[in-house]
Amino acid sequence: MKKIFLILNCSLLIIHSSAQPLVPKKGFTHQDTLRGSIGPGRAWWNVTRYDIWVKPDYNTKSIVGINTISFKWLDPSPSFGYMQIDLQQPLKIDSIIYEGRSLSFERDTNAWFVKWPGGDHLKEGKITIYYHGIPREAINPPWDGGWVWTKDDKGRPWMTVACQGLGASVWYPCKDHQSDEPDNGATLSIAAPDSLIAIGNGKLKDKKKNNHITTWTWEVKNPINNYDIIPYIGKYVNFTDTLNGEKGKLDLSYWVIDYNLEKAKKQFGEGVKPMLHCFEYWFGPYPFYEDGYKLVETSHLGMEHQSAVAYGNKYLNGYLGSDLSRTGWGLKWDYIIVHESGHEWFGNSITTNDIADSWVQEGITCYSETLFTECQSGKDAANQYTQGSRRGIRNTSPVIGVYGVNEDGSSDMYSKGNSLMHTIRQIINDDEKFREILRGLTSAFYHKTVDSKDIENYISKSSGINFSKVFDQYLRRANLPVLEYKMQGDNLSYHWADCVDGFNMPIRLSASKEWLKPTTEWQSTTVTEELQKNFEIDKNFYINTRKI
């Protein structure tokens, strides 16, 4: 996708597990608005299901495909006579069929406007779109995404797609906006040579052979992000397991390249069940029991594809064998298994309407790494992991981006989002309540799309603490708040500086565990001789301090 700052630090390395367009644009275009907003060609209809068929040709790097989009009217008499369908160049739409009729359409770069027949305002409908072409090829997946045409270590074809941020319309026609997921799920039918195995999201529904081509049809029954619907094609082998989870038996399925079978059995066997048990404890039940849990080996690092998580961490603990936090705790577990699976709760079950709010998905998922460290190694280890993960936060632009133009905020959404959640946990100062809030989020917004404000308001209401100024500071301003203080004998004076108006976040002292309640106004208190010599804020609070 777009260029990424290749700085070897924790915050930006975490970007490597995702594929958002993380370099801010200098300006926005008509195409950005078409892609990132709910304009009149999108507003009157809602997707209820995708049924996709695709046949890739490895030799020509081309695809032919069909997508039947089921939808319902939101406006019984739309004033806008067009439907916007997204399909990125150089792919081309051949025809669009509705009720046995061929509809006319015209293209505006990557948006296709379908002329809607007058008088048709039913409750539900279907259009079938036929398309073909050479899709954008991924240059450096998953960060610079598209269709991935590569070979395994034995020289055999290996294909998939990575398209988060870039958009699912890079390979199939759809309503390419995060706010509209197919309510009734999707099927993905992949036509591949008999010598290869084709895998999709969810569970295998059908398998048919015809003239050396096998069509594999996979189905998800739950709502799913557009960019999560992904084909995987290669020389795969499969092994399975089950988890006795909070909602009963969860099917676990692993698809790996044949020569990696034994390594996969060891790595997945050791890593998956502890992770799922930990996340079910903190977040509530795995959100997609009907569709199962899958890991699918890929040639790229990984991605959170719902119920078919892409895995490319080379069967190593850490991030390709390194610890992003530089504390040692990140080498105790497989980064891709933990991080990408955490997205099943935050990113897949709970999805932001606009990618400007991606901290909800990325920041809270990064906090899942802290929680898993705590499950495995204790609270002190988790604290160290979060503190170590701050190393590369830049604090140069706001975490929340520009709405309506398919634009992320700062890459700080990852580690800064992690530290924001950790800071909120300290302020709540009740781990059981904090756990109830996390589980409450996944229950209240189960399989829903949200705005950042929905999450912010829920945390404030459920905790009984007004966190609005905290969220404004950490999400909508670039810089950290600064605790300015001065010590004169046994008198300590302090206040918040470089912060939003009304900022009043309480903080805890490191040694004495006493609490201070600074505001933007100076206030004073007396302190012990020990505190005079050793005044330090608890490092679990992500702030700056400045002695006057």
ZAMARGU-4260 file (C-alpha; in steps of 0.2 Angstrom, whole numbers, plus 5000, padded with zeros to 4 digits):
<rodrens>
0) 5000/5000/5000 | 5007/5017/5004 | 5025/5020/5010 | 5029/5017/5028 | 5042/5024/5038
5) 5055/5010/5040 | 5061/5014/5057 | 5066/4999/5067 | 5056/5002/5083 | 5042/4994/5092
10) 5028/5006/5087 | 5032/5005/5069 | 5037/4987/5068 | 5020/4983/5075 | 5013/4991/5059
15) 5021/4976/5050 | 5007/4965/5056 | 4994/4976/5048 | 4992/4985/5031 | 4984/5002/5034
20) 4989/5017/5024 | 4999/5025/5038 | 5007/5040/5029 | 4996/5056/5030 | 4991/5063/5014
25) 4995/5082/5010 | 4977/5084/5002 | 4962/5074/4998 | 4954/5070/4981 | 4937/5067/4974
30) 4942/5048/4973 | 4946/5049/4992 | 4929/5055/4996 | 4921/5042/4985 | 4931/5029/4993
35) 4930/5035/5011 | 4912/5042/5013 | 4894/5036/5012 | 4889/5047/4997 | 4872/5046/4989
40) 4877/5031/4978 | 4880/5021/4994 | 4868/5029/5007 | 4851/5021/5001 | 4856/5002/5002
45) 4864/4990/5014 | 4874/4974/5010 | 4866/4959/5017 | 4877/4945/5008 | 4892/4943/4996
50) 4893/4927/4986 | 4910/4928/4977 | 4917/4916/4964 | 4935/4919/4958 | 4946/4910/4946
55) 4965/4915/4946 | 4977/4911/4932 | 4994/4910/4940 | 5003/4911/4923 | 4995/4927/4917
60) 4992/4935/4935 | 4974/4938/4930 | 4957/4933/4937 | 4940/4931/4932 | 4926/4933/4944
65) 4908/4935/4949 | 4900/4943/4964 | 4882/4942/4968 | 4878/4956/4981 | 4862/4954/4991
70) 4856/4970/4998 | 4841/4979/5006 | 4834/4996/5003 | 4837/5009/5017 | 4827/5022/5008
75) 4811/5016/4999 | 4812/5030/4986 | 4830/5035/4984 | 4832/5052/4976 | 4849/5047/4969
80) 4846/5035/4954 | 4863/5027/4954 | 4872/5013/4965 | 4890/5015/4968 | 4900/4999/4966
85) 4919/4999/4969 | 4932/4990/4959 | 4949/4996/4957 | 4959/4998/4941 | 4965/4989/4931
90) 4950/4977/4934 | 4935/4979/4923 | 4917/4976/4925 | 4909/4966/4911 | 4891/4966/4915
95) 4879/4969/4929 | 4863/4959/4930 | 4847/4963/4940 | 4831/4953/4939 | 4837/4946/4923
100) 4841/4963/4915 | 4857/4970/4911 | 4860/4987/4920 | 4870/5001/4912 | 4885/5009/4921
105) 4899/5021/4920 | 4916/5022/4928 | 4924/5036/4938 | 4941/5029/4941 | 4939/5016/4954
110) 4920/5019/4957 | 4907/5012/4946 | 4890/5020/4945 | 4876/5008/4941 | 4860/5016/4933
115) 4846/5010/4944 | 4829/5005/4935 | 4815/5017/4939 | 4801/5011/4950 | 4811/4997/4958
120) 4810/5000/4977 | 4808/4983/4984 | 4814/4978/5002 | 4827/4967/4996 | 4837/4964/4980
125) 4852/4956/4971 | 4864/4961/4958 | 4877/4950/4950 | 4893/4958/4944 | 4904/4949/4931
130) 4922/4956/4930 | 4939/4951/4924 | 4957/4958/4923 | 4974/4959/4930 | 4972/4965/4948
135) 4985/4976/4957 | 5000/4965/4962 | 5006/4966/4980 | 5023/4974/4980 | 5027/4971/4998
140) 5013/4962/5006 | 5004/4965/5018 | 5010/4983/5019 | 5010/4987/5000 | 4995/4975/4996
145) 4986/4967/4982 | 4985/4950/4974 | 5000/4940/4980 | 5008/4929/4966 | 5023/4919/4973
150) 5030/4902/4975 | 5034/4891/4990 | 5051/4884/4993 | 5048/4870/4981 | 5044/4881/4967
155) 5025/4878/4967 | 5012/4892/4965 | 5006/4900/4981 | 4993/4914/4980 | 4983/4925/4991
160) 4977/4943/4994 | 4982/4956/5007 | 4971/4972/5005 | 4968/4980/5022 | 4967/4999/5020
165) 4969/4997/5001 | 4952/4989/5000 | 4944/4973/4995 | 4939/4981/4979 | 4957/4978/4973
170) 4951/4961/4969 | 4932/4960/4969 | 4917/4972/4966 | 4909/4977/4982 | 4903/4992/4993
175) 4920/4995/4999 | 4917/5004/5016 | 4920/4997/5033 | 4903/5003/5039 | 4894/4991/5029
180) 4897/4973/5032 | 4887/4959/5024 | 4874/4955/5038 | 4871/4937/5033 | 4889/4933/5029
185) 4897/4927/5013 | 4903/4913/5002 | 4919/4912/4993 | 4921/4900/4979 | 4939/4898/4972
190) 4942/4888/4956 | 4960/4881/4957 | 4970/4868/4948 | 4967/4850/4955 | 4986/4850/4961
195) 4982/4864/4973 | 4971/4867/4988 | 4960/4883/4990 | 4955/4889/5007 | 4943/4903/5012
200) 4935/4910/5027 | 4923/4900/5038 | 4919/4882/5035 | 4920/4872/5019 | 4903/4871/5011
205) 4906/4862/4994 | 4920/4855/4984 | 4917/4851/4965 | 4929/4844/4952 | 4928/4848/4933
210) 4941/4846/4920 | 4956/4847/4932 | 4949/4862/4941 | 4942/4860/4958 | 4930/4873/4965
215) 4931/4875/4984 | 4916/4885/4992 | 4919/4892/5009 | 4905/4900/5020 | 4905/4912/5034
220) 4888/4914/5043 | 4893/4930/5053 | 4895/4948/5047 | 4913/4950/5040 | 4924/4965/5035
225) 4926/4967/5016 | 4945/4966/5017 | 4944/4950/5028 | 4937/4939/5014 | 4952/4931/5007
230) 4957/4916/4996 | 4973/4906/4999 | 4979/4894/4986 | 4994/4882/4987 | 5000/4865/4992
235) 4992/4865/5009 | 4989/4851/5021 | 4977/4852/5036 | 4976/4846/5054 | 4963/4850/5066
240) 4959/4852/5085 | 4945/4858/5096 | 4944/4870/5111 | 4932/4868/5125 | 4928/4887/5126
245) 4915/4898/5135 | 4902/4894/5122 | 4906/4876/5120 | 4916/4867/5107 | 4926/4878/5095
250) 4933/4870/5079 | 4952/4874/5077 | 4959/4871/5059 | 4976/4874/5053 | 4981/4874/5035
255) 5000/4875/5031 | 5012/4871/5017 | 5015/4852/5017 | 5034/4853/5021 | 5030/4864/5037
260) 5017/4852/5045 | 5028/4846/5059 | 5034/4863/5064 | 5016/4870/5063 | 5009/4856/5074
265) 5022/4861/5087 | 5020/4880/5086 | 5001/4880/5084 | 4999/4866/5097 | 5009/4877/5110
270) 5002/4894/5105 | 4984/4894/5100 | 4974/4886/5115 | 4983/4897/5129 | 4980/4912/5118
275) 4961/4908/5115 | 4958/4904/5134 | 4967/4920/5139 | 4957/4931/5127 | 4940/4923/5132
280) 4944/4927/5150 | 4948/4945/5146 | 4937/4948/5131 | 4923/4936/5132 | 4919/4921/5120
285) 4927/4920/5104 | 4915/4929/5092 | 4914/4917/5078 | 4910/4900/5085 | 4899/4896/5070
290) 4913/4899/5058 | 4927/4891/5068 | 4945/4897/5071 | 4958/4894/5057 | 4976/4899/5054
295) 4982/4898/5036 | 5000/4899/5032 | 5005/4914/5020 | 5021/4920/5011 | 5018/4937/5020
300) 5019/4940/5038 | 5001/4940/5043 | 4984/4948/5044 | 4968/4947/5054 | 4957/4939/5041
305) 4941/4934/5050 | 4940/4915/5055 | 4955/4912/5043 | 4970/4922/5051 | 4985/4923/5039
310) 5000/4917/5047 | 5018/4920/5041 | 5029/4921/5056 | 5040/4906/5051 | 5035/4896/5067
315) 5045/4908/5078 | 5041/4916/5094 | 5042/4935/5095 | 5041/4945/5079 | 5050/4934/5067
320) 5061/4929/5081 | 5064/4947/5089 | 5055/4955/5104 | 5047/4972/5099 | 5046/4977/5117
325) 5065/4974/5120 | 5060/4967/5137 | 5062/4949/5134 | 5043/4945/5137 | 5039/4946/5118
330) 5050/4931/5115 | 5038/4920/5126 | 5025/4919/5113 | 5022/4920/5094 | 5018/4938/5090
335) 5007/4934/5074 | 4996/4921/5083 | 4993/4933/5097 | 4991/4949/5089 | 4981/4944/5073
340) 4970/4933/5084 | 4966/4947/5095 | 4959/4956/5080 | 4945/4943/5080 | 4937/4953/5095
345) 4943/4971/5090 | 4944/4973/5072 | 4933/4959/5066 | 4918/4957/5078 | 4920/4976/5083
350) 4924/4986/5067 | 4926/5005/5066 | 4914/5013/5053 | 4929/5024/5047 | 4947/5019/5047
355) 4951/5036/5055 | 4946/5028/5071 | 4957/5013/5068 | 4965/5015/5086 | 4949/5005/5092
360) 4955/4990/5082 | 4974/4992/5083 | 4977/5000/5100 | 4965/4988/5109 | 4972/4973/5100
365) 4990/4979/5104 | 4984/4979/5122 | 4979/4961/5120 | 4998/4957/5119 | 5000/4965/5136
370) 4985/4954/5143 | 4992/4938/5135 | 5009/4942/5143 | 5000/4944/5160 | 4991/4928/5157
375) 5008/4919/5154 | 5020/4928/5165 | 5011/4939/5177 | 5006/4957/5180 | 5024/4964/5182
380) 5029/4956/5165 | 5014/4964/5157 | 5018/4981/5164 | 5036/4980/5157 | 5030/4974/5140
385) 5018/4989/5138 | 5032/5001/5144 | 5044/4994/5132 | 5032/4995/5118 | 5032/5014/5119
390) 5049/5016/5112 | 5045/5021/5095 | 5029/5032/5098 | 5032/5048/5089 | 5018/5059/5096
395) 5019/5070/5081 | 5001/5069/5074 | 4984/5064/5082 | 4980/5046/5083 | 4963/5049/5075
400) 4963/5053/5057 | 4952/5063/5045 | 4935/5056/5043 | 4927/5052/5026 | 4942/5051/5015
405) 4948/5033/5019 | 4963/5040/5029 | 4971/5033/5045 | 4978/5044/5059 | 4995/5042/5066
410) 5004/5025/5066 | 5005/5029/5085 | 4987/5021/5085 | 4996/5004/5089 | 5008/5007/5104
415) 5000/5023/5110 | 4983/5015/5109 | 4990/5001/5120 | 4997/5013/5133 | 4981/5023/5133
420) 4971/5007/5138 | 4985/5003/5151 | 4983/5021/5158 | 4964/5019/5159 | 4966/5003/5168
425) 4977/5011/5181 | 4965/5025/5184 | 4950/5013/5186 | 4962/5004/5198 | 4951/4989/5199
430) 4956/4975/5187 | 4940/4965/5189 | 4930/4980/5184 | 4942/4984/5170 | 4939/4966/5164
435) 4920/4968/5165 | 4922/4983/5154 | 4932/4974/5141 | 4920/4960/5141 | 4905/4972/5141
440) 4912/4981/5125 | 4913/4964/5116 | 4895/4960/5121 | 4887/4977/5118 | 4895/4979/5101
445) 4896/4961/5096 | 4897/4960/5077 | 4894/4979/5075 | 4902/4993/5067 | 4906/5008/5079
450) 4914/5025/5080 | 4927/5030/5092 | 4915/5039/5103 | 4904/5024/5105 | 4919/5015/5113
455) 4924/5031/5123 | 4907/5034/5130 | 4905/5015/5135 | 4921/5015/5145 | 4917/5031/5154
460) 4899/5026/5158 | 4904/5008/5163 | 4918/5014/5174 | 4909/5028/5182 | 4924/5040/5177
465) 4923/5053/5164 | 4937/5049/5153 | 4932/5062/5139 | 4947/5073/5142 | 4959/5058/5143
470) 4952/5052/5126 | 4953/5070/5118 | 4971/5071/5124 | 4978/5055/5118 | 4968/5053/5103
475) 4964/5070/5096 | 4980/5079/5101 | 4998/5074/5095 | 5008/5077/5111 | 5008/5069/5128
480) 5001/5079/5143 | 5015/5086/5154 | 5015/5086/5172 | 5025/5102/5177 | 5030/5102/5195
485) 5042/5111/5207 | 5049/5106/5224 | 5053/5119/5237 | 5058/5111/5254 | 5043/5100/5258
490) 5031/5109/5247 | 5026/5101/5230 | 5017/5112/5217 | 5011/5104/5201 | 4999/5106/5187
495) 4995/5099/5169 | 5003/5108/5155 | 5003/5105/5136 | 4985/5098/5137 | 4967/5100/5132
500) 4957/5112/5141 | 4950/5105/5157 | 4962/5090/5157 | 4962/5083/5175 | 4969/5065/5174
505) 4974/5058/5191 | 4991/5050/5192 | 4999/5038/5205 | 5017/5041/5212 | 5029/5027/5209
510) 5036/5024/5226 | 5023/5028/5239 | 5008/5023/5228 | 4999/5039/5233 | 4988/5048/5221
515) 4989/5066/5214 | 4974/5074/5206 | 4982/5088/5195 | 4972/5100/5185 | 4977/5114/5173
520) 4978/5125/5188 | 4993/5125/5200 | 4990/5117/5217 | 5002/5112/5231 | 5004/5099/5245
525) 5017/5094/5258 | 5028/5079/5254 | 5039/5068/5265 | 5058/5069/5264 | 5059/5053/5254
530) 5047/5059/5241 | 5057/5075/5240 | 5072/5064/5235 | 5063/5052/5224 | 5048/5060/5216
535) 5043/5049/5201 | 5026/5045/5193 | 5021/5027/5191 | 5028/5022/5174 | 5011/5013/5169
540) 5005/5031/5166 | 5010/5037/5149 | 5014/5055/5152 | 5029/5067/5152 | 5035/5076/5167
545) 5045/5093/5168 | 5053/5099/5184 | 5052/5118/5185
</rodrens>
